[in-house]
Amino acid sequence: MVLAIVDSEFFNVFDFKETGFKWISGNPKKAFAEPFNIVITQAMAKKYFGDNDPLGKPLKLEGQLDMKVTGVITDLPPNSDLPFTLLISYPTLYELEGDKMKDDWNSINNDHQAFVTLPETVSVEEAEAQFYKAHSLHVDKKTADAREICFAASVGNAQECSTRQLQPAKRG
C-alpha cells in the first residue's frame, strides 16, 4: 500500500497517457475537493470491497481515519515513479494539522514534494526566484538558504542536493 496526498490538480500536472491509466469511477475534478476523501486503485477496491462498487463507501485508513471513497482508478504499472495505491485529498491534511500547515515553513520532510506546471511565459529561473522570495519571507535568514538545509547534518540530510529541482516540462 503506497499512499499519496494530492490536490485536485494532480491529474492535470502528471500525464499518465502512456500507462493505460484511466478513471474507472468517480469524478477527477471533484474527488479531492473535500477532507477525508480517498481515491483507490482497482486492486485496493477489489481487496477491500470485493465485487461491490466502493464509490461513496467508507474506508478506515490505518485503523484511524474514516475516509470516503470518491474514485477508483486503474492500477499503475510497477515501474512507475509514483506507485501509489491510495490517494488522499489534500484538504484532509489541513483538517488533521490545522493552522500549523499555514505557518510552518521550517519543517523538513523527505516525503513531501510539490510539483508545479509553469505557464509558457514563465522561465524556470523566474519561477525559482519567486519560490526563493516566498520562502525567505517566511523563514529567518539563517534557514532561508535551501542549500544550507540540504547539507544540514542536524536534519540527517548531509548529502549533496540540488536547489534547482525545476525542470521544464515537454509541451505539446
C-alpha positions in Angstrom: 0.0 0.0 0.0 1.5 3.3 -1.1 -0.2 6.5 0.0 0.0 9.9 -1.6 -1.7 13.1 -0.5 -2.8 15.1 -3.6 -4.9 18.0 -4.6 -7.4 18.3 -7.5 -4.7 19.4 -9.9 -2.7 16.1 -9.6 -4.0 14.6 -12.8 -3.5 17.8 -14.7 0.1 18.0 -13.7 1.0 14.4 -14.4 0.4 12.8 -17.8 -0.4 9.1 -17.4 -1.4 8.7 -21.1 1.2 6.1 -22.0 0.4 3.9 -18.9 -3.1 2.8 -19.8 -4.3 4.7 -16.7 -7.9 5.7 -16.5 -10.6 6.6 -14.1 -13.0 3.6 -13.5 -15.5 5.5 -11.4 -15.7 8.9 -9.7 -15.1 12.4 -10.9 -11.5 13.5 -11.1 -12.5 17.2 -10.8 -14.3 16.6 -7.5 -12.7 13.6 -6.0 -10.1 15.6 -4.0 -12.3 18.6 -3.1 -13.3 17.6 0.4 -11.4 16.5 3.5 -11.3 12.7 4.1 -11.9 11.8 0.5 -9.8 8.9 -0.9 -9.3 7.6 -4.4 -8.2 4.0 -4.6 -6.7 1.7 -7.3 -8.6 -1.2 -8.8 -6.5 -3.6 -6.7 -7.4 -1.8 -3.5 -11.0 -1.7 -4.4 -11.0 -5.5 -5.0 -9.1 -6.1 -1.8 -11.4 -4.1 0.5 -14.8 -4.2 -1.3 -14.7 -7.4 -3.4 -17.0 -7.1 -6.4 -19.1 -4.3 -4.7 -18.9 -0.7 -6.0 -16.8 1.2 -3.4 -17.8 4.7 -4.6 -19.3 6.7 -1.7 -18.4 3.9 0.8 -16.4 4.4 4.0 -12.9 3.1 4.3 -10.9 3.3 7.6 -7.3 4.2 6.9 -4.7 2.6 9.2 -7.5 1.8 11.6 -7.9 5.5 12.5 -9.2 7.8 9.8 -12.7 7.4 8.3 -12.4 8.2 4.7 -15.0 8.3 1.9 -14.1 6.6 -1.4 -14.6 9.2 -4.2 -12.9 7.4 -7.0 -11.4 4.2 -8.4 -8.5 4.3 -10.9 -6.7 1.6 -12.7 -3.5 0.2 -11.2 -0.3 1.9 -12.3 2.5 -0.2 -13.7 5.0 -1.4 -11.1 7.8 0.6 -12.8 6.1 3.9 -12.1 7.9 6.6 -10.2 4.6 7.2 -8.5 3.5 3.7 -7.5 0.6 4.8 -5.3 -2.5 2.7 -4.5 -4.3 5.2 -2.3 -4.7 9.0 -3.0 -5.9 11.1 -0.1 -7.4 14.6 -0.7 -5.0 17.4 0.4 -7.8 19.1 2.4 -7.5 16.1 4.7 -4.1 17.3 5.8 -5.5 20.7 6.7 -8.2 19.1 8.8 -5.6 17.0 10.6 -2.9 19.6 11.0 -5.0 22.8 11.3 -3.3 26.2 11.1 0.1 24.6 11.7 0.1 23.9 7.9 -0.2 27.5 7.0 2.6 28.8 9.2 5.2 26.1 9.4 7.8 27.0 6.8 10.7 25.3 8.6 9.6 21.7 8.6 11.7 19.3 6.6 10.1 16.2 5.3 11.6 14.0 2.6 8.1 12.5 1.9 6.5 15.9 0.9 7.1 17.0 -2.6 5.4 19.8 -4.6 5.2 19.8 -8.4 4.2 22.8 -10.5 3.4 23.4 -14.1 4.7 26.7 -15.4 3.0 28.8 -18.0 4.9 29.0 -21.2 5.6 32.7 -20.5 7.4 31.9 -17.2 11.0 30.6 -17.2 12.4 28.1 -14.7 14.7 30.9 -13.5 11.8 33.3 -12.9 9.8 30.7 -11.0 12.8 29.7 -8.9 13.4 33.3 -8.0 9.8 33.6 -6.9 10.0 30.4 -4.8 13.1 31.7 -3.0 11.4 35.1 -2.4 8.3 33.5 -0.9 10.4 31.2 1.2 12.6 33.9 2.5 9.6 36.0 3.6 8.6 33.2 6.0 11.8 31.9 7.5 14.7 33.7 9.3 17.9 34.4 7.3 19.7 31.5 9.0 17.4 28.9 7.3 16.4 30.9 4.2 19.1 29.4 2.0 17.8 26.0 0.8 21.4 24.8 0.2 22.1 25.2 3.9 19.2 22.9 4.7 20.4 20.3 2.1 23.7 20.0 3.9 22.4 20.2 7.4 23.7 17.3 9.4 21.2 18.2 12.2 18.3 17.0 10.0 20.1 13.9 8.9 20.3 15.0 5.3 24.0 15.8 4.9 24.1 14.8 1.3 24.5 16.8 -1.9 21.3 18.0 -3.2 20.3 20.5 -5.9 18.4 23.7 -5.2 17.5 23.6 -8.9 14.9 20.9 -8.9 12.7 22.6 -11.5 12.8 21.0 -15.0 10.8 22.4 -18.0 8.1 20.0 -19.0 7.8 18.9 -22.6 5.0 20.8 -24.2 2.6 19.6 -26.8 
